[in-house]
Amino acid sequence: MTKLSNIVDEKGLVPEESWKKFIDSLRGRTTGNPDKEKLKQSIIEAVKKRIPQEPFGIFFSGGIDSALLALICKQLGLKFTCYTVGYQNETSEIPQDIWYSRELAKKLEFNYIEKIFNLHEVAEIIKNAVKIFPRPKEINTDYFVTIDVASVIIAAKTIAEERVFFSGLGAEEIFAGYQRHEKVSDINEECWRGLKEMWSRDLFRDVTLGNELKINLLVPFLDESVIIEAMKFEGSRKISKEHKKIILREIAEELGLPKEFAWRKKKGAQYGSKFDRAIEKLAKINGFKYKQEYIESLVNSKA
């Protein structure tokens, strides 16, 4: 699923405790002054280390994480394709991810493929996502988010022939990109906590998806050098009342990402693609008040 040995080994996803020990081991290596140039170079080198020997794609949303990865790949002279998906019905506006991705791909001359799915297609994708994952001990918010995000990845894979994809996974944690980072007194402590919790929330999901879809996900933002350099920066250099992931946006702009894209405020993939909106509509069509009830009915029908 990934070339980072601390995530997967010959047996598959490493045990959760091994992942947490790995993250703890990095904390002692974040000594020294923060250095933007070192961080910038560590991200570039993390991409270089993962360049595959075959055609590859980028799961592309037009947001800062995937945009920066695509920009670096372009500047390295690599051949790749950006894939963007979304949901739209006859009366709704185009999904934000589609609009921004189109514009950025045009501006920077990326090879770009998109698809806008209808409600029936999204329904089939959601059912497939539910089938992929084992029934959870508790059908809670984390599980619903798993299905939401997985559905976007599954949709993107339906329009892609490649088996290898770059992913922005990890950037939200090390650069304080979540809403919860706004609510804590110690931002970096929350970043460390979030990194450790990624195993149950993100890594299990993406490794499971990778195995099922037979794809390899490359995650430069989880390179240990990138984590170390990013975690040297104080929380105030990552998040403010106006912006999240500040230092990453500065680096992207310095590397040549147009300002309107470097500083675009973006929600999660399920929201920017409007897949979340599609699930809400499917819930109502199937007689449920909440989308969680609809997802739960799919889980129960699988049992």
C-alpha positions as CSV (number, residue, x, y, z in Angstrom):
1,M,0.0,0.0,0.0
2,T,2.9,2.4,0.7
3,K,6.6,2.4,0.6
4,L,6.9,3.6,4.2
5,S,8.0,0.6,6.1
6,N,6.6,1.9,9.4
7,I,3.1,1.6,8.0
8,V,3.2,-1.7,6.2
9,D,5.7,-4.6,6.2
10,E,5.7,-8.0,4.6
11,K,2.7,-9.0,6.7
12,G,0.6,-6.0,5.9
13,L,-0.4,-3.1,8.1
14,V,1.9,-2.9,11.1
15,P,0.3,-3.4,14.6
16,E,-1.2,-0.2,16.1
17,E,1.3,-0.2,19.0
18,S,4.2,-0.3,16.5
19,W,2.9,2.7,14.7
20,K,2.5,4.6,18.0
21,K,6.0,3.7,19.1
22,F,7.3,4.9,15.7
23,I,5.6,8.3,16.2
24,D,6.8,8.6,19.8
25,S,10.4,7.9,18.5
26,L,10.2,10.9,16.2
27,R,9.4,13.3,19.1
28,G,12.9,13.1,20.4
29,R,14.3,14.0,17.0
30,T,12.5,17.4,16.7
31,T,15.3,19.3,18.3
32,G,16.8,22.4,16.6
33,N,15.3,25.5,15.1
34,P,12.5,25.3,12.6
35,D,13.8,25.9,9.1
36,K,11.4,26.5,6.2
37,E,14.0,25.6,3.6
38,K,14.7,22.3,5.3
39,L,11.0,21.5,5.4
40,K,10.6,22.4,1.8
41,Q,13.5,20.2,0.7
42,S,12.3,17.3,2.9
43,I,8.9,17.4,1.1
44,I,10.6,17.4,-2.3
45,E,12.9,14.6,-1.3
46,A,10.0,12.6,0.1
47,V,8.4,12.8,-3.3
48,K,11.6,11.9,-5.1
49,K,12.1,8.8,-2.9
50,R,8.7,7.5,-3.9
51,I,8.8,8.1,-7.7
52,P,7.5,4.8,-9.1
53,Q,8.9,3.0,-12.1
54,E,5.5,2.9,-13.8
55,P,2.8,5.4,-14.8
56,F,1.1,6.9,-11.7
57,G,-1.7,9.1,-10.7
58,I,-2.5,11.7,-8.0
59,F,-5.8,11.8,-6.1
60,F,-6.4,15.4,-6.9
61,S,-8.9,17.8,-5.2
62,G,-7.4,21.1,-6.0
63,G,-6.6,21.6,-2.3
64,I,-3.2,22.5,-1.0
65,D,-1.9,19.0,-0.3
66,S,-2.6,17.4,-3.7
67,A,-1.9,20.6,-5.5
68,L,1.6,20.8,-4.0
69,L,2.4,17.2,-4.8
70,A,1.3,17.7,-8.4
71,L,3.4,20.8,-8.6
72,I,6.5,19.1,-7.3
73,C,5.9,16.1,-9.7
74,K,5.5,18.6,-12.6
75,Q,8.7,20.4,-11.7
76,L,10.6,17.1,-11.5
77,G,9.5,16.4,-15.1
78,L,7.4,13.4,-14.2
79,K,4.5,12.1,-16.2
80,F,1.4,11.6,-14.2
81,T,-2.4,12.1,-14.3
82,C,-4.5,14.0,-11.8
83,Y,-7.9,12.4,-11.0
84,T,-10.8,14.4,-9.6
85,V,-14.4,13.2,-8.9
86,G,-17.6,14.7,-7.7
87,Y,-21.3,14.4,-7.4
88,Q,-23.8,16.8,-9.1
89,N,-27.5,16.5,-9.9
90,E,-29.5,18.5,-12.4
91,T,-30.1,21.5,-10.3
92,S,-27.0,21.7,-8.0
93,E,-23.8,23.7,-8.6
94,I,-20.6,22.0,-9.8
95,P,-18.6,20.5,-6.8
96,Q,-15.9,22.8,-5.6
97,D,-13.2,20.2,-6.0
98,I,-14.1,19.8,-9.7
99,W,-14.1,23.6,-10.3
100,Y,-10.8,24.3,-8.6
101,S,-9.1,21.2,-10.0
102,R,-10.1,22.1,-13.5
103,E,-8.8,25.6,-13.2
104,L,-5.5,24.6,-11.6
105,A,-4.9,21.8,-14.0
106,K,-5.4,24.2,-16.9
107,K,-3.2,26.9,-15.4
108,L,-0.3,24.5,-14.6
109,E,-0.9,22.2,-17.6
110,F,-1.4,19.0,-15.6
111,N,-2.7,15.9,-17.4
112,Y,-6.1,15.8,-15.8
113,I,-9.2,13.5,-15.8
114,E,-12.4,14.1,-14.0
115,K,-15.8,12.5,-13.6
116,I,-19.0,13.8,-12.1
117,F,-21.1,10.9,-10.8
118,N,-24.9,10.8,-10.7
119,L,-26.9,9.6,-7.7
120,H,-27.3,6.0,-8.9
121,E,-23.6,5.7,-9.4
122,V,-22.8,7.1,-6.0
123,A,-25.2,4.7,-4.4
124,E,-23.3,1.7,-6.0
125,I,-20.0,3.2,-4.8
126,I,-21.3,3.6,-1.2
127,K,-22.5,-0.1,-1.2
128,N,-19.1,-1.2,-2.5
129,A,-17.4,0.8,0.3
130,V,-19.5,-0.8,3.0
131,K,-18.7,-4.3,1.6
132,I,-14.9,-3.7,1.7
133,F,-14.7,-2.9,5.4
134,P,-15.4,-5.4,8.2
135,R,-18.4,-4.6,10.4
136,P,-17.2,-2.3,13.1
137,K,-17.7,-3.1,16.8
138,E,-19.5,0.2,17.0
139,I,-21.1,2.0,14.0
140,N,-20.1,5.5,15.0
141,T,-19.0,8.8,13.5
142,D,-15.5,7.5,12.7
143,Y,-17.0,4.6,10.7
144,F,-19.3,7.0,8.7
145,V,-16.3,9.2,7.9
146,T,-14.4,6.1,6.7
147,I,-17.2,5.2,4.3
148,D,-17.5,8.8,3.1
149,V,-13.7,9.2,2.4
150,A,-13.4,5.6,1.0
151,S,-16.2,6.3,-1.5
152,V,-14.3,9.2,-3.0
153,I,-11.2,7.1,-3.4
154,I,-13.2,4.2,-4.9
155,A,-14.8,6.6,-7.3
156,A,-11.4,8.0,-8.4
157,K,-10.1,4.5,-9.1
158,T,-13.0,3.8,-11.4
159,I,-11.7,6.3,-13.9
160,A,-8.0,5.5,-13.4
161,E,-5.9,2.7,-15.0
162,E,-2.8,3.3,-12.8
163,R,-2.0,1.1,-9.9
164,V,0.1,3.7,-8.0
165,F,-1.1,7.0,-6.6
166,F,0.3,9.9,-4.6
167,S,-1.9,10.9,-1.7
168,G,-1.8,13.9,0.6
169,L,-2.5,11.7,3.7
170,G,-0.8,13.1,6.8
171,A,-0.6,16.8,5.9
172,E,-3.7,17.6,8.0
173,E,-2.0,16.2,11.1
174,I,1.5,17.6,10.9
175,F,0.4,21.0,9.6
176,A,-2.7,21.4,11.9
177,G,-5.4,21.3,9.2
178,Y,-8.4,20.0,11.2
179,Q,-11.0,22.1,13.0
180,R,-10.0,20.4,16.2
181,H,-6.6,22.0,16.0
182,E,-8.4,25.4,16.5
183,K,-9.9,24.3,19.8
184,V,-6.8,23.2,21.8
185,S,-4.3,25.2,23.8
186,D,-1.3,23.1,22.6
187,I,-1.5,22.7,18.9
188,N,1.6,20.5,18.4
189,E,0.5,18.2,21.2
190,E,-2.7,17.7,19.3
191,C,-0.7,17.1,16.1
192,W,1.3,14.3,17.9
193,R,-1.9,12.8,19.3
194,G,-3.5,12.9,15.9
195,L,-0.5,11.2,14.2
196,K,-0.8,8.3,16.7
197,E,-4.5,8.0,16.2
198,M,-4.1,7.9,12.4
199,W,-3.6,4.1,12.6
200,S,-7.2,3.4,13.6
201,R,-8.7,6.3,11.6
202,D,-6.8,6.6,8.4
203,L,-4.1,3.9,7.9
204,F,-6.5,1.0,8.5
205,R,-8.9,2.5,6.0
206,D,-6.3,3.2,3.3
207,V,-4.4,-0.1,3.6
208,T,-7.7,-2.0,3.5
209,L,-8.7,0.0,0.4
210,G,-5.3,-0.4,-1.2
211,N,-5.5,-4.2,-0.8
212,E,-9.0,-4.4,-2.1
213,L,-8.5,-2.1,-5.1
214,K,-5.0,-3.5,-5.8
215,I,-3.4,0.0,-5.7
216,N,-0.3,1.3,-4.0
217,L,-0.7,4.7,-2.2
218,L,2.4,6.8,-1.8
219,V,2.3,9.2,1.2
220,P,5.2,11.7,1.2
221,F,3.8,13.8,4.1
222,L,4.2,10.8,6.4
223,D,7.9,10.5,5.5
224,E,9.8,10.6,8.9
225,S,12.0,13.5,7.7
226,V,8.9,15.6,6.7
227,I,7.2,14.8,10.1
228,I,10.4,15.8,12.0
229,E,10.9,19.1,10.1
230,A,7.2,20.0,10.3
231,M,7.0,19.3,14.0
232,K,9.8,21.8,14.7
233,F,7.5,24.6,13.9
234,E,5.3,26.2,16.6
235,G,1.6,25.8,16.3
236,S,1.2,29.5,15.6
237,R,3.1,28.9,12.3
238,K,0.6,26.3,11.3
239,I,-2.8,27.7,12.2
240,S,-4.5,31.0,12.9
241,K,-8.1,32.3,13.0
242,E,-7.9,32.9,9.2
243,H,-5.9,29.9,7.9
244,K,-4.9,26.3,8.6
245,K,-1.6,24.8,7.4
246,I,0.0,28.2,7.1
247,I,3.6,27.0,6.7
248,L,2.7,24.5,4.0
249,R,0.8,27.2,2.1
250,E,3.8,29.5,2.2
251,I,6.0,26.8,0.9
252,A,3.6,25.9,-1.9
253,E,3.4,29.6,-3.0
254,E,7.2,29.9,-2.9
255,L,7.5,26.9,-5.2
256,G,5.1,28.5,-7.7
257,L,1.6,27.5,-6.8
258,P,-0.7,30.4,-7.7
259,K,-1.8,32.3,-4.6
260,E,-5.5,31.7,-5.0
261,F,-4.9,27.9,-4.9
262,A,-2.2,28.0,-2.3
263,W,-4.6,29.8,0.1
264,R,-7.8,28.1,-0.9
265,K,-9.9,27.1,2.1
266,K,-11.0,23.6,1.6
267,K,-13.1,21.0,3.4
268,G,-12.7,17.2,3.5
269,A,-12.8,15.2,0.3
270,Q,-16.3,14.0,0.9
271,Y,-17.6,17.6,1.2
272,G,-15.6,19.2,-1.6
273,S,-16.7,16.4,-4.0
274,K,-20.3,16.6,-2.7
275,F,-20.4,12.9,-2.1
276,D,-21.6,13.7,1.4
277,R,-24.5,15.6,-0.1
278,A,-25.3,12.6,-2.3
279,I,-25.4,10.3,0.7
280,E,-27.8,12.6,2.5
281,K,-30.0,12.6,-0.6
282,L,-29.9,8.8,-0.8
283,A,-30.8,8.6,2.9
284,K,-34.0,10.6,2.3
285,I,-34.9,8.6,-0.8
286,N,-34.6,5.4,1.2
287,G,-36.8,6.7,4.0
288,F,-34.1,7.7,6.5
289,K,-33.9,11.1,8.3
290,Y,-30.1,10.9,8.7
291,K,-27.4,9.6,6.5
292,Q,-25.9,7.6,9.4
293,E,-29.1,5.6,9.5
294,Y,-28.8,4.9,5.8
295,I,-25.2,3.7,6.1
296,E,-26.2,1.6,9.1
297,S,-28.9,-0.1,7.0
298,L,-26.3,-1.0,4.4
299,V,-24.1,-2.5,7.1
300,N,-26.9,-4.5,8.5
301,S,-28.0,-5.8,5.1
302,K,-24.5,-7.0,4.6
303,A,-24.4,-9.0,7.8
